[in-house]
Amino acid sequence: MFPKPDEFFKQSFEQWEKQTAEFWEGMLRDPNFLKSGWQAMEAALQNQQQWNKALQQQLAAWRLPTRENHERLLHQINRLQVMIDDLNQRMDDLVARLEG
C-alpha cells in the first residue's frame, strides 16, 4: 500500500538528484549563464582588489604594518636565521679544530 519510509526517501532523493543534475547540466551549457557568471566573478574580483588597495593605504596612513611590511620583515628574519645557522656551523667547525 504505502512504500516503506526508507524506500520512499531513497526514491525521492534519486528523483531530486536526477532533476538537479539535469537542471545544472542545462544551465552550465547555456552561454548567457556562463557569461553572466564570469562577469559577476570579474566584478567581485575587481571589488576585492579595490578593497585590498584601500585597506593597505589606510593601514599605511595609520602607520600600521601592511602585508608588504610583514612580508619584508619575514624575509629579513629568514635571512638572519640563515646567517645565524651559518655562524653556528662555523663555530662548531672551529671548536672541532681546536679540540682535535
C-alpha positions, 0 to 999 in steps of 0.5 A: 500500500504505502512504500516503506519510509526508507524506500520512499526517501531513497526514491525521492532523493534519486528523483531530486538528484536526477532533476538537479543534475539535469537542471545544472547540466542545462544551465552550465551549457547555456552561454548567457549563464556562463557569461553572466557568471564570469562577469559577476566573478570579474566584478567581485574580483575587481571589488576585492582588489579595490578593497585590498588597495584601500585597506593597505593605504589606510593601514599605511596612513595609520602607520600600521604594518601592511602585508608588504611590511610583514612580508619584508620583515619575514624575509629579513628574519629568514635571512638572519636565521640563515646567517645565524645557522651559518655562524653556528656551523662555523663555530662548531667547525672551529671548536672541532679544530681546536679540540682535535 
